[in-house]
Amino acid sequence: MQRLSDGLFQKFSALVYQEAGINLHDGKKSLLEARLAKRLRATGIDSPRAYLDFILSEEGREEYVRFFDAVSTNLTFFFREPKHFEFLENVALPEIVERNRKSGTARIRMWSAGCSTGEEPYSMAMTVLTSLDQPFRWDFRVLATDISTRVLQTAMLGVYEQSKLANVPVALRQRFFEPLRDGGSTKTYRVRDELKKIIAFRRLNLMDSFPFKGKFDVIFCRNVMIYFDKKTQESLIQKMAAYLHHGGYFFVGHSESLTGLHHPLKYVKPAVYKKL
Ligand SMILES: C[S@@+](CC[C@H](N)C(=O)[O-])C[C@H]1O[C@@H](n2cnc3c(N)ncnc32)[C@H](O)[C@@H]1O
């Protein structure tokens, strides 16, 4: 691929910031070049300039989505940051159960915002299904959203190589996953329907307005905002907090912090916030 000129890099990074809130500062130029090179090979377009013109044109709308798939970073794993799942089980869930018992509702709603390939929402759902007394009595659902259609396809398929399940306790693996017979030489597992049916996977750009009717008891937005600048983080947290029930919890990644941002949530412990 031709080298990306500074001017063109600015154009791409302005587009990525404007559309997805992702801050591609100067140090990310080689990352953008590498990812662009892949898209140029895949489309047969010969220069970054022609590629930019194409994705901004009417015929390039599908490729526009693929471009954002390519620039987002999707690293994730099951039970990442395990303290969050312990907190969910031992603190958040008992509070939700108690609150719902008082108000007479069976509804529990959680949102994994920036769910990547699905490991996070599946971990949330496994935690809740194994912690609730009589889970079948609850109307429990997890919404899992991401900007990238590519990761969502993997998430919906729910097929993972054995190595990816290393953090999943054996009892949970046996209950919620089944080995795939036709998985080839690598051992592969598929999420069982009992778990899959709890989760709705949808494409949602967090920069857009949210199409939700109801509110959530728990929102995980972990390792997503690191790519956004302070201004974008602040408005996103305020927007998300509006969709959290009073008493609901908001989780960010442990390397993220809401310090210095104006928002209505109360700090509970590292990377955990509550709406009072
Ligand atoms: C590093 S992954 C984090 C996955 C998971 N939450 C975790 O902590 O393991 C970040 C995800 O955020 C998504 N993302 C980035 N910008 C986004 C945006 N504007 N709207 C929705 N999702 C976005 C990326 O596509 C990616 O899948």
The ligand as a MOL file (V3000), in Angstrom:
LIG
                    3D

  0  0  0     0  0            999 V3000
M  V30 BEGIN CTAB
M  V30 COUNTS 27 29 0 0 0
M  V30 BEGIN ATOM
M  V30 1 C -11.5310 -4.0290 23.4550 0
M  V30 2 S -13.1800 -4.4560 23.0580 0 CHG=1
M  V30 3 C -13.8670 -4.6670 24.6890 0
M  V30 4 C -14.7410 -5.8930 24.7880 0
M  V30 5 C -15.3070 -6.1590 26.1860 0
M  V30 6 N -16.1550 -5.0980 26.6260 0
M  V30 7 C -14.2090 -6.4160 27.1820 0
M  V30 8 O -13.9510 -5.5760 28.0460 0
M  V30 9 O -13.5760 -7.4780 27.0970 0 CHG=-1
M  V30 10 C -13.8560 -2.8860 22.5660 0
M  V30 11 C -15.0990 -3.0040 21.7010 0
M  V30 12 O -15.7150 -1.7210 21.5930 0
M  V30 13 C -16.2660 -1.6110 20.3030 0
M  V30 14 N -16.4720 -0.1880 19.9690 0
M  V30 15 C -15.5330 0.7510 19.7120 0
M  V30 16 N -16.1210 1.9190 19.4000 0
M  V30 17 C -17.4520 1.7220 19.4800 0
M  V30 18 C -18.5920 2.5520 19.2710 0
M  V30 19 N -18.4720 3.8280 18.9120 0
M  V30 20 N -19.8170 1.9950 19.4400 0
M  V30 21 C -19.9500 0.6960 19.7990 0
M  V30 22 N -18.9220 -0.1370 20.0000 0
M  V30 23 C -17.6810 0.3740 19.8470 0
M  V30 24 C -15.2430 -2.2960 19.4160 0
M  V30 25 O -15.8050 -2.7090 18.1860 0
M  V30 26 C -14.7980 -3.4630 20.2930 0
M  V30 27 O -15.4780 -4.6430 19.9930 0
M  V30 END ATOM
M  V30 BEGIN BOND
M  V30 1 1 1 2
M  V30 2 1 2 3
M  V30 3 1 2 10
M  V30 4 1 3 4
M  V30 5 1 4 5
M  V30 6 1 5 6
M  V30 7 1 5 7
M  V30 8 2 7 8
M  V30 9 1 7 9
M  V30 10 1 10 11
M  V30 11 1 11 12
M  V30 12 1 11 26
M  V30 13 1 12 13
M  V30 14 1 13 14
M  V30 15 1 13 24
M  V30 16 1 14 15
M  V30 17 1 14 23
M  V30 18 2 15 16
M  V30 19 1 16 17
M  V30 20 1 17 18
M  V30 21 2 17 23
M  V30 22 1 18 19
M  V30 23 2 18 20
M  V30 24 1 20 21
M  V30 25 2 21 22
M  V30 26 1 22 23
M  V30 27 1 24 25
M  V30 28 1 24 26
M  V30 29 1 26 27
M  V30 END BOND
M  V30 END CTAB
M  END
